[in-house]
Amino acid sequence: MRSLSVTFGVFGAATLAVCFLVLPPWPVFNQNPVKWLPVQTQTQGDTREANKTS
């Protein structure tokens, strides 16, 4: 039973450490934000060409 509680303790500590590193919006990651392309609307002709390729 002792090894099971050690296993869950290590798993919980690792989960908290990973959440602490991944979840906050660290400023170092926001120095060069990604500029996404604008949304493009499809016309009727574009949808027929898209259906041919799929």
mmCIF entry with sequence, helices, sheets and N, C-alpha, C, O atoms, coordinates in Angstrom:
data_MODEL
# 
_entry.id   MODEL 
# 
_entity.id                         1 
_entity.type                       polymer 
_entity.pdbx_number_of_molecules   1 
# 
_entity_poly.entity_id                      1 
_entity_poly.type                           'polypeptide(L)' 
_entity_poly.nstd_linkage                   no 
_entity_poly.nstd_monomer                   no 
_entity_poly.pdbx_seq_one_letter_code       MRSLSVTFGVFGAATLAVCFLVLPPWPVFNQNPVKWLPVQTQTQGDTREANKTS 
_entity_poly.pdbx_seq_one_letter_code_can   MRSLSVTFGVFGAATLAVCFLVLPPWPVFNQNPVKWLPVQTQTQGDTREANKTS 
_entity_poly.pdbx_strand_id                 A 
# 
loop_
_entity_poly_seq.entity_id 
_entity_poly_seq.num 
_entity_poly_seq.mon_id 
_entity_poly_seq.hetero 
1 1  MET n 
1 2  ARG n 
1 3  SER n 
1 4  LEU n 
1 5  SER n 
1 6  VAL n 
1 7  THR n 
1 8  PHE n 
1 9  GLY n 
1 10 VAL n 
1 11 PHE n 
1 12 GLY n 
1 13 ALA n 
1 14 ALA n 
1 15 THR n 
1 16 LEU n 
1 17 ALA n 
1 18 VAL n 
1 19 CYS n 
1 20 PHE n 
1 21 LEU n 
1 22 VAL n 
1 23 LEU n 
1 24 PRO n 
1 25 PRO n 
1 26 TRP n 
1 27 PRO n 
1 28 VAL n 
1 29 PHE n 
1 30 ASN n 
1 31 GLN n 
1 32 ASN n 
1 33 PRO n 
1 34 VAL n 
1 35 LYS n 
1 36 TRP n 
1 37 LEU n 
1 38 PRO n 
1 39 VAL n 
1 40 GLN n 
1 41 THR n 
1 42 GLN n 
1 43 THR n 
1 44 GLN n 
1 45 GLY n 
1 46 ASP n 
1 47 THR n 
1 48 ARG n 
1 49 GLU n 
1 50 ALA n 
1 51 ASN n 
1 52 LYS n 
1 53 THR n 
1 54 SER n 
# 
_struct_asym.id          A 
_struct_asym.entity_id   1 
# 
loop_
_struct_conf.conf_type_id 
_struct_conf.id 
_struct_conf.pdbx_PDB_helix_id 
_struct_conf.beg_label_comp_id 
_struct_conf.beg_label_asym_id 
_struct_conf.beg_label_seq_id 
_struct_conf.pdbx_beg_PDB_ins_code 
_struct_conf.end_label_comp_id 
_struct_conf.end_label_asym_id 
_struct_conf.end_label_seq_id 
_struct_conf.pdbx_end_PDB_ins_code 
_struct_conf.beg_auth_comp_id 
_struct_conf.beg_auth_asym_id 
_struct_conf.beg_auth_seq_id 
_struct_conf.end_auth_comp_id 
_struct_conf.end_auth_asym_id 
_struct_conf.end_auth_seq_id 
_struct_conf.pdbx_PDB_helix_class 
_struct_conf.details 
_struct_conf.pdbx_PDB_helix_length 
HELX_P HELX_P1 AA1 ARG A 2  ? VAL A 22 ? ARG A 2  VAL A 22 1 ? 21 
HELX_P HELX_P2 AA2 PRO A 27 ? ASN A 30 ? PRO A 27 ASN A 30 5 ? 4  
HELX_P HELX_P3 AA3 GLN A 44 ? THR A 53 ? GLN A 44 THR A 53 1 ? 10 
# 
_struct_conf_type.id          HELX_P 
_struct_conf_type.criteria    ? 
_struct_conf_type.reference   ? 
# 
loop_
_atom_site.group_PDB 
_atom_site.id 
_atom_site.type_symbol 
_atom_site.label_atom_id 
_atom_site.label_alt_id 
_atom_site.label_comp_id 
_atom_site.label_asym_id 
_atom_site.label_entity_id 
_atom_site.label_seq_id 
_atom_site.pdbx_PDB_ins_code 
_atom_site.Cartn_x 
_atom_site.Cartn_y 
_atom_site.Cartn_z 
_atom_site.occupancy 
_atom_site.B_iso_or_equiv 
_atom_site.pdbx_formal_charge 
_atom_site.auth_seq_id 
_atom_site.auth_comp_id 
_atom_site.auth_asym_id 
_atom_site.auth_atom_id 
_atom_site.pdbx_PDB_model_num 
ATOM 1   N N  . MET A 1 1  ? 0.826   -1.197 0.000   1.00 0.00 ? 1  MET A N  1 
ATOM 2   C CA . MET A 1 1  ? 0.000   0.000  0.000   1.00 0.00 ? 1  MET A CA 1 
ATOM 3   C C  . MET A 1 1  ? 0.867   1.256  0.000   1.00 0.00 ? 1  MET A C  1 
ATOM 4   O O  . MET A 1 1  ? 0.464   2.298  -0.517  1.00 0.00 ? 1  MET A O  1 
ATOM 5   N N  . ARG A 1 2  ? 2.053   1.150  0.580   1.00 0.00 ? 2  ARG A N  1 
ATOM 6   C CA . ARG A 1 2  ? 2.949   2.307  0.642   1.00 0.00 ? 2  ARG A CA 1 
ATOM 7   C C  . ARG A 1 2  ? 3.405   2.713  -0.759  1.00 0.00 ? 2  ARG A C  1 
ATOM 8   O O  . ARG A 1 2  ? 3.478   3.904  -1.062  1.00 0.00 ? 2  ARG A O  1 
ATOM 9   N N  . SER A 1 3  ? 3.710   1.741  -1.613  1.00 0.00 ? 3  SER A N  1 
ATOM 10  C CA . SER A 1 3  ? 4.186   2.085  -2.952  1.00 0.00 ? 3  SER A CA 1 
ATOM 11  C C  . SER A 1 3  ? 3.081   2.733  -3.790  1.00 0.00 ? 3  SER A C  1 
ATOM 12  O O  . SER A 1 3  ? 3.364   3.559  -4.657  1.00 0.00 ? 3  SER A O  1 
ATOM 13  N N  . LEU A 1 4  ? 1.850   2.367  -3.537  1.00 0.00 ? 4  LEU A N  1 
ATOM 14  C CA . LEU A 1 4  ? 0.742   2.967  -4.256  1.00 0.00 ? 4  LEU A CA 1 
ATOM 15  C C  . LEU A 1 4  ? 0.583   4.437  -3.878  1.00 0.00 ? 4  LEU A C  1 
ATOM 16  O O  . LEU A 1 4  ? 0.341   5.272  -4.749  1.00 0.00 ? 4  LEU A O  1 
ATOM 17  N N  . SER A 1 5  ? 0.714   4.762  -2.610  1.00 0.00 ? 5  SER A N  1 
ATOM 18  C CA . SER A 1 5  ? 0.606   6.164  -2.188  1.00 0.00 ? 5  SER A CA 1 
ATOM 19  C C  . SER A 1 5  ? 1.799   6.978  -2.680  1.00 0.00 ? 5  SER A C  1 
ATOM 20  O O  . SER A 1 5  ? 1.646   8.162  -2.979  1.00 0.00 ? 5  SER A O  1 
ATOM 21  N N  . VAL A 1 6  ? 2.971   6.379  -2.771  1.00 0.00 ? 6  VAL A N  1 
ATOM 22  C CA . VAL A 1 6  ? 4.133   7.072  -3.337  1.00 0.00 ? 6  VAL A CA 1 
ATOM 23  C C  . VAL A 1 6  ? 3.904   7.325  -4.820  1.00 0.00 ? 6  VAL A C  1 
ATOM 24  O O  . VAL A 1 6  ? 4.233   8.398  -5.325  1.00 0.00 ? 6  VAL A O  1 
ATOM 25  N N  . THR A 1 7  ? 3.348   6.355  -5.511  1.00 0.00 ? 7  THR A N  1 
ATOM 26  C CA . THR A 1 7  ? 3.065   6.505  -6.938  1.00 0.00 ? 7  THR A CA 1 
ATOM 27  C C  . THR A 1 7  ? 2.106   7.656  -7.185  1.00 0.00 ? 7  THR A C  1 
ATOM 28  O O  . THR A 1 7  ? 2.348   8.491  -8.057  1.00 0.00 ? 7  THR A O  1 
ATOM 29  N N  . PHE A 1 8  ? 1.009   7.710  -6.418  1.00 0.00 ? 8  PHE A N  1 
ATOM 30  C CA . PHE A 1 8  ? 0.046   8.789  -6.595  1.00 0.00 ? 8  PHE A CA 1 
ATOM 31  C C  . PHE A 1 8  ? 0.620   10.139 -6.159  1.00 0.00 ? 8  PHE A C  1 
ATOM 32  O O  . PHE A 1 8  ? 0.285   11.171 -6.740  1.00 0.00 ? 8  PHE A O  1 
ATOM 33  N N  . GLY A 1 9  ? 1.470   10.135 -5.158  1.00 0.00 ? 9  GLY A N  1 
ATOM 34  C CA . GLY A 1 9  ? 2.108   11.381 -4.727  1.00 0.00 ? 9  GLY A CA 1 
ATOM 35  C C  . GLY A 1 9  ? 3.030   11.942 -5.793  1.00 0.00 ? 9  GLY A C  1 
ATOM 36  O O  . GLY A 1 9  ? 3.016   13.143 -6.065  1.00 0.00 ? 9  GLY A O  1 
ATOM 37  N N  . VAL A 1 10 ? 3.834   11.071 -6.398  1.00 0.00 ? 10 VAL A N  1 
ATOM 38  C CA . VAL A 1 10 ? 4.728   11.511 -7.467  1.00 0.00 ? 10 VAL A CA 1 
ATOM 39  C C  . VAL A 1 10 ? 3.916   11.957 -8.680  1.00 0.00 ? 10 VAL A C  1 
ATOM 40  O O  . VAL A 1 10 ? 4.247   12.964 -9.306  1.00 0.00 ? 10 VAL A O  1 
ATOM 41  N N  . PHE A 1 11 ? 2.876   11.234 -9.013  1.00 0.00 ? 11 PHE A N  1 
ATOM 42  C CA . PHE A 1 11 ? 2.026   11.603 -10.140 1.00 0.00 ? 11 PHE A CA 1 
ATOM 43  C C  . PHE A 1 11 ? 1.361   12.960 -9.905  1.00 0.00 ? 11 PHE A C  1 
ATOM 44  O O  . PHE A 1 11 ? 1.316   13.794 -10.809 1.00 0.00 ? 11 PHE A O  1 
ATOM 45  N N  . GLY A 1 12 ? 0.852   13.181 -8.709  1.00 0.00 ? 12 GLY A N  1 
ATOM 46  C CA . GLY A 1 12 ? 0.218   14.459 -8.384  1.00 0.00 ? 12 GLY A CA 1 
ATOM 47  C C  . GLY A 1 12 ? 1.206   15.616 -8.416  1.00 0.00 ? 12 GLY A C  1 
ATOM 48  O O  . GLY A 1 12 ? 0.888   16.690 -8.927  1.00 0.00 ? 12 GLY A O  1 
ATOM 49  N N  . ALA A 1 13 ? 2.403   15.406 -7.874  1.00 0.00 ? 13 ALA A N  1 
ATOM 50  C CA . ALA A 1 13 ? 3.412   16.466 -7.887  1.00 0.00 ? 13 ALA A CA 1 
ATOM 51  C C  . ALA A 1 13 ? 3.850   16.781 -9.315  1.00 0.00 ? 13 ALA A C  1 
ATOM 52  O O  . ALA A 1 13 ? 4.046   17.947 -9.658  1.00 0.00 ? 13 ALA A O  1 
ATOM 53  N N  . ALA A 1 14 ? 4.005   15.761 -10.143 1.00 0.00 ? 14 ALA A N  1 
ATOM 54  C CA . ALA A 1 14 ? 4.395   15.979 -11.541 1.00 0.00 ? 14 ALA A CA 1 
ATOM 55  C C  . ALA A 1 14 ? 3.283   16.700 -12.298 1.00 0.00 ? 14 ALA A C  1 
ATOM 56  O O  . ALA A 1 14 ? 3.562   17.562 -13.131 1.00 0.00 ? 14 ALA A O  1 
ATOM 57  N N  . THR A 1 15 ? 2.027   16.357 -12.017 1.00 0.00 ? 15 THR A N  1 
ATOM 58  C CA . THR A 1 15 ? 0.907   17.023 -12.672 1.00 0.00 ? 15 THR A CA 1 
ATOM 59  C C  . THR A 1 15 ? 0.858   18.500 -12.292 1.00 0.00 ? 15 THR A C  1 
ATOM 60  O O  . THR A 1 15 ? 0.638   19.352 -13.152 1.00 0.00 ? 15 THR A O  1 
ATOM 61  N N  . LEU A 1 16 ? 1.060   18.807 -11.028 1.00 0.00 ? 16 LEU A N  1 
ATOM 62  C CA . LEU A 1 16 ? 1.067   20.207 -10.593 1.00 0.00 ? 16 LEU A CA 1 
ATOM 63  C C  . LEU A 1 16 ? 2.242   20.972 -11.203 1.00 0.00 ? 16 LEU A C  1 
ATOM 64  O O  . LEU A 1 16 ? 2.087   22.128 -11.599 1.00 0.00 ? 16 LEU A O  1 
ATOM 65  N N  . ALA A 1 17 ? 3.413   20.338 -11.282 1.00 0.00 ? 17 ALA A N  1 
ATOM 66  C CA . ALA A 1 17 ? 4.579   20.997 -11.876 1.00 0.00 ? 17 ALA A CA 1 
ATOM 67  C C  . ALA A 1 17 ? 4.357   21.291 -13.355 1.00 0.00 ? 17 ALA A C  1 
ATOM 68  O O  . ALA A 1 17 ? 4.707   22.371 -13.830 1.00 0.00 ? 17 ALA A O  1 
ATOM 69  N N  . VAL A 1 18 ? 3.784   20.350 -14.077 1.00 0.00 ? 18 VAL A N  1 
ATOM 70  C CA . VAL A 1 18 ? 3.521   20.550 -15.501 1.00 0.00 ? 18 VAL A CA 1 
ATOM 71  C C  . VAL A 1 18 ? 2.460   21.634 -15.690 1.00 0.00 ? 18 VAL A C  1 
ATOM 72  O O  . VAL A 1 18 ? 2.594   22.469 -16.584 1.00 0.00 ? 18 VAL A O  1 
ATOM 73  N N  . CYS A 1 19 ? 1.417   21.639 -14.874 1.00 0.00 ? 19 CYS A N  1 
ATOM 74  C CA . CYS A 1 19 ? 0.393   22.688 -14.969 1.00 0.00 ? 19 CYS A CA 1 
ATOM 75  C C  . CYS A 1 19 ? 0.988   24.054 -14.675 1.00 0.00 ? 19 CYS A C  1 
ATOM 76  O O  . CYS A 1 19 ? 0.631   25.035 -15.327 1.00 0.00 ? 19 CYS A O  1 
ATOM 77  N N  . PHE A 1 20 ? 1.881   24.136 -13.713 1.00 0.00 ? 20 PHE A N  1 
ATOM 78  C CA . PHE A 1 20 ? 2.520   25.406 -13.381 1.00 0.00 ? 20 PHE A CA 1 
ATOM 79  C C  . PHE A 1 20 ? 3.378   25.910 -14.540 1.00 0.00 ? 20 PHE A C  1 
ATOM 80  O O  . PHE A 1 20 ? 3.451   27.117 -14.772 1.00 0.00 ? 20 PHE A O  1 
ATOM 81  N N  . LEU A 1 21 ? 4.017   25.016 -15.259 1.00 0.00 ? 21 LEU A N  1 
ATOM 82  C CA . LEU A 1 21 ? 4.876   25.423 -16.367 1.00 0.00 ? 21 LEU A CA 1 
ATOM 83  C C  . LEU A 1 21 ? 4.105   25.719 -17.647 1.00 0.00 ? 21 LEU A C  1 
ATOM 84  O O  . LEU A 1 21 ? 4.524   26.567 -18.435 1.00 0.00 ? 21 LEU A O  1 
ATOM 85  N N  . VAL A 1 22 ? 2.993   25.040 -17.866 1.00 0.00 ? 22 VAL A N  1 
ATOM 86  C CA . VAL A 1 22 ? 2.302   25.125 -19.154 1.00 0.00 ? 22 VAL A CA 1 
ATOM 87  C C  . VAL A 1 22 ? 1.162   26.133 -19.136 1.00 0.00 ? 22 VAL A C  1 
ATOM 88  O O  . VAL A 1 22 ? 1.010   26.875 -20.106 1.00 0.00 ? 22 VAL A O  1 
ATOM 89  N N  . LEU A 1 23 ? 0.364   26.195 -18.094 1.00 0.00 ? 23 LEU A N  1 
ATOM 90  C CA . LEU A 1 23 ? -0.874  26.968 -18.112 1.00 0.00 ? 23 LEU A CA 1 
ATOM 91  C C  . LEU A 1 23 ? -0.722  28.485 -18.039 1.00 0.00 ? 23 LEU A C  1 
ATOM 92  O O  . LEU A 1 23 ? -1.457  29.176 -18.744 1.00 0.00 ? 23 LEU A O  1 
ATOM 93  N N  . PRO A 1 24 ? 0.179   29.051 -17.236 1.00 0.00 ? 24 PRO A N  1 
ATOM 94  C CA . PRO A 1 24 ? 0.237   30.514 -17.158 1.00 0.00 ? 24 PRO A CA 1 
ATOM 95  C C  . PRO A 1 24 ? 0.713   31.144 -18.472 1.00 0.00 ? 24 PRO A C  1 
ATOM 96  O O  . PRO A 1 24 ? 1.542   30.563 -19.173 1.00 0.00 ? 24 PRO A O  1 
ATOM 97  N N  . PRO A 1 25 ? 0.190   32.330 -18.808 1.00 0.00 ? 25 PRO A N  1 
ATOM 98  C CA . PRO A 1 25 ? 0.642   33.024 -20.022 1.00 0.00 ? 25 PRO A CA 1 
ATOM 99  C C  . PRO A 1 25 ? 1.967   33.740 -19.759 1.00 0.00 ? 25 PRO A C  1 
ATOM 100 O O  . PRO A 1 25 ? 1.976   34.943 -19.499 1.00 0.00 ? 25 PRO A O  1 
ATOM 101 N N  . TRP A 1 26 ? 3.062   33.028 -19.822 1.00 0.00 ? 26 TRP A N  1 
ATOM 102 C CA . TRP A 1 26 ? 4.363   33.607 -19.534 1.00 0.00 ? 26 TRP A CA 1 
ATOM 103 C C  . TRP A 1 26 ? 4.686   34.702 -20.542 1.00 0.00 ? 26 TRP A C  1 
ATOM 104 O O  . TRP A 1 26 ? 4.436   34.518 -21.734 1.00 0.00 ? 26 TRP A O  1 
ATOM 105 N N  . PRO A 1 27 ? 5.236   35.844 -20.101 1.00 0.00 ? 27 PRO A N  1 
ATOM 106 C CA . PRO A 1 27 ? 5.557   36.951 -21.011 1.00 0.00 ? 27 PRO A CA 1 
ATOM 107 C C  . PRO A 1 27 ? 6.577   36.573 -22.087 1.00 0.00 ? 27 PRO A C  1 
ATOM 108 O O  . PRO A 1 27 ? 6.559   37.138 -23.180 1.00 0.00 ? 27 PRO A O  1 
ATOM 109 N N  . VAL A 1 28 ? 7.457   35.631 -21.791 1.00 0.00 ? 28 VAL A N  1 
ATOM 110 C CA . VAL A 1 28 ? 8.461   35.252 -22.776 1.00 0.00 ? 28 VAL A CA 1 
ATOM 111 C C  . VAL A 1 28 ? 7.818   34.636 -24.016 1.00 0.00 ? 28 VAL A C  1 
ATOM 112 O O  . VAL A 1 28 ? 8.372   34.734 -25.111 1.00 0.00 ? 28 VAL A O  1 
ATOM 113 N N  . PHE A 1 29 ? 6.652   33.998 -23.858 1.00 0.00 ? 29 PHE A N  1 
ATOM 114 C CA . PHE A 1 29 ? 5.969   33.398 -24.997 1.00 0.00 ? 29 PHE A CA 1 
ATOM 115 C C  . PHE A 1 29 ? 5.161   34.428 -25.777 1.00 0.00 ? 29 PHE A C  1 
ATOM 116 O O  . PHE A 1 29 ? 4.801   34.180 -26.928 1.00 0.00 ? 29 PHE A O  1 
ATOM 117 N N  . ASN A 1 30 ? 4.869   35.588 -25.171 1.00 0.00 ? 30 ASN A N  1 
ATOM 118 C CA . ASN A 1 30 ? 4.053   36.609 -25.819 1.00 0.00 ? 30 ASN A CA 1 
ATOM 119 C C  . ASN A 1 30 ? 4.883   37.723 -26.449 1.00 0.00 ? 30 ASN A C  1 
ATOM 120 O O  . ASN A 1 30 ? 4.320   38.728 -26.883 1.00 0.00 ? 30 ASN A O  1 
ATOM 121 N N  . GLN A 1 31 ? 6.202   37.572 -26.510 1.00 0.00 ? 31 GLN A N  1 
ATOM 122 C CA . GLN A 1 31 ? 7.037   38.613 -27.096 1.00 0.00 ? 31 GLN A CA 1 
ATOM 123 C C  . GLN A 1 31 ? 6.810   38.738 -28.592 1.00 0.00 ? 31 GLN A C  1 
ATOM 124 O O  . GLN A 1 31 ? 6.785   39.852 -29.115 1.00 0.00 ? 31 GLN A O  1 
ATOM 125 N N  . ASN A 1 32 ? 6.647   37.636 -29.288 1.00 0.00 ? 32 ASN A N  1 
ATOM 126 C CA . ASN A 1 32 ? 6.422   37.625 -30.730 1.00 0.00 ? 32 ASN A CA 1 
ATOM 127 C C  . ASN A 1 32 ? 5.131   36.864 -31.021 1.00 0.00 ? 32 ASN A C  1 
ATOM 128 O O  . ASN A 1 32 ? 5.179   35.689 -31.384 1.00 0.00 ? 32 ASN A O  1 
ATOM 129 N N  . PRO A 1 33 ? 3.973   37.520 -30.868 1.00 0.00 ? 33 PRO A N  1 
ATOM 130 C CA . PRO A 1 33 ? 2.711   36.800 -31.076 1.00 0.00 ? 33 PRO A CA 1 
ATOM 131 C C  . PRO A 1 33 ? 2.527   36.408 -32.538 1.00 0.00 ? 33 PRO A C  1 
ATOM 132 O O  . PRO A 1 33 ? 3.023   37.072 -33.449 1.00 0.00 ? 33 PRO A O  1 
ATOM 133 N N  . VAL A 1 34 ? 1.812   35.329 -32.730 1.00 0.00 ? 34 VAL A N  1 
ATOM 134 C CA . VAL A 1 34 ? 1.530   34.825 -34.073 1.00 0.00 ? 34 VAL A CA 1 
ATOM 135 C C  . VAL A 1 34 ? 0.412   35.658 -34.671 1.00 0.00 ? 34 VAL A C  1 
ATOM 136 O O  . VAL A 1 34 ? -0.629  35.841 -34.041 1.00 0.00 ? 34 VAL A O  1 
ATOM 137 N N  . LYS A 1 35 ? 0.614   36.163 -35.875 1.00 0.00 ? 35 LYS A N  1 
ATOM 138 C CA . LYS A 1 35 ? -0.420  36.910 -36.584 1.00 0.00 ? 35 LYS A CA 1 
ATOM 139 C C  . LYS A 1 35 ? -1.139  35.937 -37.514 1.00 0.00 ? 35 LYS A C  1 
ATOM 140 O O  . LYS A 1 35 ? -0.564  35.453 -38.489 1.00 0.00 ? 35 LYS A O  1 
ATOM 141 N N  . TRP A 1 36 ? -2.386  35.661 -37.203 1.00 0.00 ? 36 TRP A N  1 
ATOM 142 C CA . TRP A 1 36 ? -3.159  34.709 -37.983 1.00 0.00 ? 36 TRP A CA 1 
ATOM 143 C C  . TRP A 1 36 ? -3.683  35.373 -39.251 1.00 0.00 ? 36 TRP A C  1 
ATOM 144 O O  . TRP A 1 36 ? -3.868  36.589 -39.300 1.00 0.00 ? 36 TRP A O  1 
ATOM 145 N N  . LEU A 1 37 ? -3.915  34.569 -40.259 1.00 0.00 ? 37 LEU A N  1 
ATOM 146 C CA . LEU A 1 37 ? -4.474  35.075 -41.507 1.00 0.00 ? 37 LEU A CA 1 
ATOM 147 C C  . LEU A 1 37 ? -5.935  35.455 -41.298 1.00 0.00 ? 37 LEU A C  1 
ATOM 148 O O  . LEU A 1 37 ? -6.613  34.844 -40.472 1.00 0.00 ? 37 LEU A O  1 
ATOM 149 N N  . PRO A 1 38 ? -6.435  36.458 -42.033 1.00 0.00 ? 38 PRO A N  1 
ATOM 150 C CA . PRO A 1 38 ? -7.842  36.813 -41.884 1.00 0.00 ? 38 PRO A CA 1 
ATOM 151 C C  . PRO A 1 38 ? -8.746  35.712 -42.451 1.00 0.00 ? 38 PRO A C  1 
ATOM 152 O O  . PRO A 1 38 ? -8.330  34.929 -43.305 1.00 0.00 ? 38 PRO A O  1 
ATOM 153 N N  . VAL A 1 39 ? -9.966  35.671 -41.968 1.00 0.00 ? 39 VAL A N  1 
ATOM 154 C CA . VAL A 1 39 ? -10.928 34.672 -42.412 1.00 0.00 ? 39 VAL A CA 1 
ATOM 155 C C  . VAL A 1 39 ? -11.355 34.998 -43.837 1.00 0.00 ? 39 VAL A C  1 
ATOM 156 O O  . VAL A 1 39 ? -11.691 36.141 -44.148 1.00 0.00 ? 39 VAL A O  1 
ATOM 157 N N  . GLN A 1 40 ? -11.340 33.989 -44.697 1.00 0.00 ? 40 GLN A N  1 
ATOM 158 C CA . GLN A 1 40 ? -11.754 34.167 -46.080 1.00 0.00 ? 40 GLN A CA 1 
ATOM 159 C C  . GLN A 1 40 ? -13.087 33.472 -46.291 1.00 0.00 ? 40 GLN A C  1 
ATOM 160 O O  . GLN A 1 40 ? -13.275 32.325 -45.886 1.00 0.00 ? 40 GLN A O  1 
ATOM 161 N N  . THR A 1 41 ? -14.004 34.173 -46.925 1.00 0.00 ? 41 THR A N  1 
ATOM 162 C CA . THR A 1 41 ? -15.293 33.557 -47.231 1.00 0.00 ? 41 THR A CA 1 
ATOM 163 C C  . THR A 1 41 ? -15.196 32.855 -48.579 1.00 0.00 ? 41 THR A C  1 
ATOM 164 O O  . THR A 1 41 ? -14.486 33.312 -49.475 1.00 0.00 ? 41 THR A O  1 
ATOM 165 N N  . GLN A 1 42 ? -15.907 31.751 -48.720 1.00 0.00 ? 42 GLN A N  1 
ATOM 166 C CA . GLN A 1 42 ? -15.883 30.992 -49.962 1.00 0.00 ? 42 GLN A CA 1 
ATOM 167 C C  . GLN A 1 42 ? -17.061 31.406 -50.835 1.00 0.00 ? 42 GLN A C  1 
ATOM 168 O O  . GLN A 1 42 ? -18.168 31.622 -50.343 1.00 0.00 ? 42 GLN A O  1 
ATOM 169 N N  . THR A 1 43 ? -16.810 31.513 -52.124 1.00 0.00 ? 43 THR A N  1 
ATOM 170 C CA . THR A 1 43 ? -17.891 31.770 -53.065 1.00 0.00 ? 43 THR A CA 1 
ATOM 171 C C  . THR A 1 43 ? -18.401 30.432 -53.585 1.00 0.00 ? 43 THR A C  1 
ATOM 172 O O  . THR A 1 43 ? -17.835 29.387 -53.263 1.00 0.00 ? 43 THR A O  1 
ATOM 173 N N  . GLN A 1 44 ? -19.438 30.454 -54.367 1.00 0.00 ? 44 GLN A N  1 
ATOM 174 C CA . GLN A 1 44 ? -20.027 29.213 -54.882 1.00 0.00 ? 44 GLN A CA 1 
ATOM 175 C C  . GLN A 1 44 ? -19.021 28.451 -55.731 1.00 0.00 ? 44 GLN A C  1 
ATOM 176 O O  . GLN A 1 44 ? -18.962 27.225 -55.639 1.00 0.00 ? 44 GLN A O  1 
ATOM 177 N N  . GLY A 1 45 ? -18.235 29.124 -56.547 1.00 0.00 ? 45 GLY A N  1 
ATOM 178 C CA . GLY A 1 45 ? -17.252 28.455 -57.393 1.00 0.00 ? 45 GLY A CA 1 
ATOM 179 C C  . GLY A 1 45 ? -16.138 27.806 -56.577 1.00 0.00 ? 45 GLY A C  1 
ATOM 180 O O  . GLY A 1 45 ? -15.630 26.749 -56.952 1.00 0.00 ? 45 GLY A O  1 
ATOM 181 N N  . ASP A 1 46 ? -15.753 28.434 -55.459 1.00 0.00 ? 46 ASP A N  1 
ATOM 182 C CA . ASP A 1 46 ? -14.688 27.876 -54.624 1.00 0.00 ? 46 ASP A CA 1 
ATOM 183 C C  . ASP A 1 46 ? -15.121 26.578 -53.959 1.00 0.00 ? 46 ASP A C  1 
ATOM 184 O O  . ASP A 1 46 ? -14.299 25.679 -53.787 1.00 0.00 ? 46 ASP A O  1 
ATOM 185 N N  . THR A 1 47 ? -16.373 26.458 -53.586 1.00 0.00 ? 47 THR A N  1 
ATOM 186 C CA . THR A 1 47 ? -16.819 25.257 -52.893 1.00 0.00 ? 47 THR A CA 1 
ATOM 187 C C  . THR A 1 47 ? -16.858 24.065 -53.843 1.00 0.00 ? 47 THR A C  1 
ATOM 188 O O  . THR A 1 47 ? -16.580 22.939 -53.431 1.00 0.00 ? 47 THR A O  1 
ATOM 189 N N  . ARG A 1 48 ? -17.206 24.301 -55.130 1.00 0.00 ? 48 ARG A N  1 
ATOM 190 C CA . ARG A 1 48 ? -17.207 23.195 -56.083 1.00 0.00 ? 48 ARG A CA 1 
ATOM 191 C C  . ARG A 1 48 ? -15.797 22.695 -56.341 1.00 0.00 ? 48 ARG A C  1 
ATOM 192 O O  . ARG A 1 48 ? -15.583 21.490 -56.473 1.00 0.00 ? 48 ARG A O  1 
ATOM 193 N N  . GLU A 1 49 ? -14.818 23.617 -56.415 1.00 0.00 ? 49 GLU A N  1 
ATOM 194 C CA . GLU A 1 49 ? -13.438 23.196 -56.633 1.00 0.00 ? 49 GLU A CA 1 
ATOM 195 C C  . GLU A 1 49 ? -12.897 22.471 -55.403 1.00 0.00 ? 49 GLU A C  1 
ATOM 196 O O  . GLU A 1 49 ? -12.102 21.541 -55.539 1.00 0.00 ? 49 GLU A O  1 
ATOM 197 N N  . ALA A 1 50 ? -13.314 22.881 -54.208 1.00 0.00 ? 50 ALA A N  1 
ATOM 198 C CA . ALA A 1 50 ? -12.866 22.218 -52.990 1.00 0.00 ? 50 ALA A CA 1 
ATOM 199 C C  . ALA A 1 50 ? -13.431 20.809 -52.919 1.00 0.00 ? 50 ALA A C  1 
ATOM 200 O O  . ALA A 1 50 ? -12.755 19.902 -52.434 1.00 0.00 ? 50 ALA A O  1 
ATOM 201 N N  . ASN A 1 51 ? -14.668 20.602 -53.398 1.00 0.00 ? 51 ASN A N  1 
ATOM 202 C CA . ASN A 1 51 ? -15.278 19.281 -53.362 1.00 0.00 ? 51 ASN A CA 1 
ATOM 203 C C  . ASN A 1 51 ? -14.611 18.333 -54.352 1.00 0.00 ? 51 ASN A C  1 
ATOM 204 O O  . ASN A 1 51 ? -14.585 17.127 -54.109 1.00 0.00 ? 51 ASN A O  1 
ATOM 205 N N  . LYS A 1 52 ? -14.071 18.837 -55.457 1.00 0.00 ? 52 LYS A N  1 
ATOM 206 C CA . LYS A 1 52 ? -13.396 17.985 -56.431 1.00 0.00 ? 52 LYS A CA 1 
ATOM 207 C C  . LYS A 1 52 ? -12.119 17.394 -55.859 1.00 0.00 ? 52 LYS A C  1 
ATOM 208 O O  . LYS A 1 52 ? -11.791 16.243 -56.147 1.00 0.00 ? 52 LYS A O  1 
ATOM 209 N N  . THR A 1 53 ? -11.380 18.171 -55.041 1.00 0.00 ? 53 THR A N  1 
ATOM 210 C CA . THR A 1 53 ? -10.109 17.697 -54.526 1.00 0.00 ? 53 THR A CA 1 
ATOM 211 C C  . THR A 1 53 ? -10.294 16.730 -53.372 1.00 0.00 ? 53 THR A C  1 
ATOM 212 O O  . THR A 1 53 ? -9.389  15.940 -53.107 1.00 0.00 ? 53 THR A O  1 
ATOM 213 N N  . SER A 1 54 ? -11.447 16.753 -52.655 1.00 0.00 ? 54 SER A N  1 
ATOM 214 C CA . SER A 1 54 ? -11.581 15.865 -51.515 1.00 0.00 ? 54 SER A CA 1 
ATOM 215 C C  . SER A 1 54 ? -12.087 14.508 -51.887 1.00 0.00 ? 54 SER A C  1 
ATOM 216 O O  . SER A 1 54 ? -12.250 13.651 -51.019 1.00 0.00 ? 54 SER A O  1 
# 
